[in-house]
Amino acid sequence: MNLTNKCTIAVAPARDHSAIFIHFKSAELKQEKGPGFWKFNQSLLHHETYVSLLRVELENFKQKYIDVEDLNVRWDLIKMEIRGFKVKYSKNKSRERKSTETILQNRIIDLFKRAEADATNKHIICEIQSIRLRLKKIMQYKTKGEILRSKVRWYEDGERNTRTYKIMTKRQLQN
């Protein structure tokens, strides 16, 4: 208990068990992190809202830099503005998803408490199933993203030989 900040129970979609989150106290975990490295999420191109907003903003960016005579500089400035727009839009969408997930988690926990008191209420059970489906979709989306990021890390970093493996292969070559 002395080593924990917080403990929460969350409903795991598509499971009959709950997930338990324990937040430990640690000075190492309190280190400041930088902004990280942002990469474009090409799935945004399938969002009609994003595409239509970007088209409007693109016209604004063109007008903003119409006085810049050097076309290369103008193009770089417009790309900078597009990137800023994409980052802002992506962060807002991420916040919305996290907020929705938190709201759904809190709602389903409340419904479970109500279902314990009134196990025969079919409305509560139907609502629990509905929320579970929505949470399952969120988890699938997050899992798909994690798989993609893992593939990118593997592609960029490649497979690293360990020191043991290098020593072993040298010995094998000598034999």
C-alpha positions in Angstrom: 0.0 0.0 0.0 2.8 2.4 0.8 4.3 2.0 -2.7 1.1 2.8 -4.6 -0.5 6.1 -5.6 -3.7 4.7 -7.0 -5.5 1.5 -7.8 -8.4 1.3 -10.3 -10.5 -1.5 -11.7 -11.5 -1.3 -15.3 -13.8 -3.5 -17.3 -11.9 -5.5 -20.0 -14.1 -5.8 -23.1 -14.8 -9.3 -24.4 -13.7 -10.8 -21.1 -15.6 -11.9 -18.0 -12.7 -10.5 -15.9 -11.8 -7.0 -14.9 -8.4 -5.3 -15.5 -6.7 -3.9 -12.4 -4.4 -0.9 -12.8 -1.9 -0.2 -10.0 0.0 3.1 -10.1 3.3 2.8 -8.2 5.2 5.6 -6.5 8.6 6.0 -8.2 11.0 8.9 -8.5 12.3 7.5 -11.8 8.8 7.6 -13.3 8.5 11.3 -12.5 11.2 12.3 -14.9 10.1 14.9 -17.5 9.5 13.5 -20.9 10.0 15.5 -24.1 7.4 16.0 -26.8 8.5 12.8 -28.6 8.7 12.1 -32.3 5.4 12.6 -34.2 4.6 10.6 -37.3 1.7 11.1 -39.6 -1.2 8.7 -39.0 -2.4 8.0 -42.6 -5.7 6.7 -41.3 -6.7 10.4 -41.0 -7.0 10.5 -44.8 -10.1 8.3 -44.4 -11.8 10.8 -42.0 -14.0 13.0 -44.1 -14.0 15.8 -41.4 -10.2 15.9 -41.4 -10.0 16.0 -45.2 -12.6 18.8 -45.6 -11.0 20.9 -42.8 -7.6 20.5 -44.3 -8.9 21.6 -47.7 -10.2 24.8 -46.1 -7.1 25.4 -44.1 -4.9 24.7 -47.2 -6.6 27.6 -49.0 -5.9 29.8 -45.9 -2.3 28.8 -45.9 -1.9 29.6 -49.6 -3.4 33.1 -48.9 -1.2 33.6 -45.9 2.0 33.1 -47.9 0.9 34.6 -51.2 3.4 37.4 -50.8 6.4 35.0 -50.5 8.1 35.1 -54.0 10.4 32.1 -53.6 8.3 29.1 -54.4 10.5 26.7 -52.5 10.2 28.8 -49.3 6.5 29.3 -49.8 6.0 25.5 -50.2 8.1 24.8 -47.1 6.0 27.3 -45.1 2.8 25.7 -46.3 4.1 22.3 -45.4 5.0 23.6 -41.9 1.4 24.9 -41.5 -0.1 21.6 -42.7 2.1 19.6 -40.3 1.0 21.9 -37.4 -2.7 21.4 -38.4 -2.2 17.6 -38.6 -0.6 17.4 -35.2 -3.2 19.6 -33.5 -6.1 17.6 -35.2 -4.5 14.3 -34.2 -4.0 15.3 -30.6 -7.6 16.5 -30.3 -8.9 13.2 -31.8 -6.7 11.3 -29.3 -8.0 13.3 -26.4 -11.6 12.7 -27.6 -10.9 8.9 -27.8 -9.4 8.8 -24.3 -12.2 10.9 -22.9 -14.8 8.6 -24.5 -13.0 5.5 -23.2 -12.9 7.0 -19.6 -16.6 7.9 -19.8 -17.6 4.4 -21.0 -15.4 2.7 -18.3 -17.0 4.8 -15.6 -20.5 4.1 -17.0 -20.0 0.4 -17.2 -18.7 0.2 -13.6 -21.8 2.1 -12.5 -24.0 -0.3 -14.5 -22.2 -3.3 -12.9 -23.0 -1.9 -9.4 -26.6 -1.4 -10.4 -26.8 -4.9 -11.9 -25.6 -6.4 -8.6 -28.6 -4.8 -6.9 -31.1 -5.7 -9.6 -29.8 -8.7 -11.6 -33.1 -9.1 -13.5 -33.2 -5.7 -15.1 -32.8 -6.5 -18.8 -32.2 -2.8 -19.7 -29.1 -2.7 -17.6 -27.7 -5.9 -19.1 -28.4 -4.7 -22.6 -26.7 -1.4 -21.9 -23.7 -3.2 -20.4 -23.4 -5.3 -23.6 -23.7 -2.2 -25.8 -20.9 -0.4 -23.8 -18.7 -3.5 -23.9 -19.0 -3.5 -27.7 -18.0 0.1 -27.9 -15.1 -0.5 -25.6 -14.1 -3.5 -27.7 -13.9 -1.3 -30.8 -11.7 1.2 -29.0 -9.4 -1.6 -27.8 -9.2 -3.1 -31.3 -8.3 0.4 -32.7 -5.6 0.8 -30.0 -4.3 -2.7 -30.6 -4.1 -2.1 -34.4 -2.0 1.0 -33.7 0.3 -0.8 -31.3 0.9 -3.5 -33.9 1.7 -0.9 -36.5 4.1 0.9 -34.2 5.8 -2.3 -33.3 6.3 -3.1 -37.0 7.7 0.4 -37.6 10.1 0.0 -34.7 11.2 -3.4 -36.0 11.7 -2.0 -39.5 13.6 1.1 -38.4 15.7 -0.5 -35.7 16.0 -3.9 -37.3 17.1 -7.0 -35.5 20.0 -6.4 -33.2 22.5 -9.1 -32.6 23.3 -9.6 -28.9 26.9 -9.9 -27.7 26.3 -13.6 -26.8 25.1 -14.3 -30.3 28.2 -12.6 -31.9 30.5 -14.6 -29.7 28.7 -17.8 -30.4 28.8 -17.2 -34.2 32.6 -16.5 -34.1 33.1 -19.8 -32.3 31.0 -21.6 -34.8 33.0 -20.1 -37.6 36.2 -21.2 -36.0 35.1 -24.8 -35.7 
